[in-house]
């Protein structure tokens, strides 16, 4: 039976693993054994991280809207309640963006809810 040289395929497999660990710290980006272990953990938490990011951003928007609302003399919960009663369909992301980028428009939104 002829001898089979497997170096090319083994090397390709190792390089593929290391390609996924680009940007990792220390030896986890360059040593195959550490890289495989790091990828096991990274890919396990990948799905959860995408969901966590959405929660984190919503919490950030709530904090920003609350801070801007308190500067105008109301609270977050009162503002959201008033917006729902007036059927204003601005979500928290847009409100937070208005509070940071366009404070004058945000003041108009609060003034509208008071009427």
C-alpha positions in Angstrom: 0.0 0.0 0.0 1.4 3.4 -0.9 2.3 6.0 1.7 -0.2 8.9 2.0 1.3 12.3 2.9 -1.3 14.3 4.8 0.6 17.4 5.7 -1.2 19.7 3.2 -4.7 19.0 4.5 -3.6 19.0 8.1 -2.0 22.4 7.6 -5.1 23.8 5.8 -7.3 22.6 8.7 -5.1 24.3 11.3 -4.9 27.6 9.3 -8.7 27.6 9.0 -9.0 27.3 12.8 -6.4 30.1 13.3 -8.2 32.3 10.8 -11.3 32.4 13.0 -9.2 33.5 16.0 -7.9 36.6 14.4 -8.0 39.4 17.0 -8.0 37.1 20.0 -5.5 37.9 22.7 -2.2 36.2 23.6 -1.6 32.7 22.4 -5.2 32.0 21.5 -4.7 33.6 18.1 -1.5 31.7 17.2 -1.4 28.4 19.0 -3.7 25.7 17.6 -4.6 24.0 20.8 -5.4 27.3 22.6 -7.3 28.5 19.5 -9.5 25.5 19.4 -10.4 25.9 23.0 -11.1 29.6 22.6 -13.4 29.0 19.6 -15.4 26.4 21.6 -16.2 29.1 24.2 -16.6 31.9 21.7 -19.1 30.0 19.5 -21.0 28.8 22.6 -21.6 32.4 23.7 -22.1 33.9 20.3 -25.9 33.4 20.1 -26.4 34.7 23.7 -24.3 37.7 23.0 -26.5 38.8 20.1 -29.6 38.7 22.3 -27.7 40.4 25.2 -26.7 43.3 22.9 -30.4 44.2 22.2 -31.1 44.2 25.9 -28.1 46.4 26.7 -29.0 49.0 24.0 -32.6 49.2 25.2 -31.4 49.8 28.8 -29.0 52.5 27.5 -31.9 54.2 25.6 -34.1 54.2 28.7 -31.3 55.8 30.7 -30.8 58.5 28.1 -34.5 59.3 27.8 -34.9 59.4 31.5 -32.0 61.8 31.9 -33.4 64.1 29.2 -36.9 63.9 30.6 -35.8 64.8 34.1 -34.0 67.8 32.8 -37.3 68.9 31.4 -39.2 68.3 34.7 -40.8 64.9 34.1 -39.8 61.3 34.5 -39.3 58.5 32.1 -42.4 56.6 33.2 -44.6 59.6 33.0 -43.2 60.5 29.6 -43.8 57.0 28.1 -47.2 56.9 29.6 -48.2 60.3 28.1 -46.8 59.3 24.7 -48.9 56.1 24.7 -52.0 58.1 25.7 -51.4 60.6 22.9 -50.8 57.7 20.4 -47.3 58.9 19.6 -45.4 56.0 18.0 -41.9 57.1 18.8 -39.9 54.2 20.1 -37.2 54.4 22.8 -34.3 54.3 20.3 -35.7 57.4 18.4 -36.5 59.2 21.7 -32.9 58.6 22.9 -31.5 59.8 19.6 -33.6 62.9 19.8 -32.6 63.6 23.4 -28.9 63.4 22.4 -28.8 64.9 18.9 -31.9 67.2 18.8 -32.7 68.5 22.3 -35.0 71.2 20.9 -37.2 68.6 19.1 -37.2 66.5 22.3 -38.5 69.5 24.2 -41.3 69.8 21.7 -42.2 66.2 22.2 -42.4 66.7 25.9 -44.4 69.9 25.4 -46.9 67.9 23.2 -47.4 65.3 25.9 -48.3 68.0 28.5 -51.1 69.4 26.4 
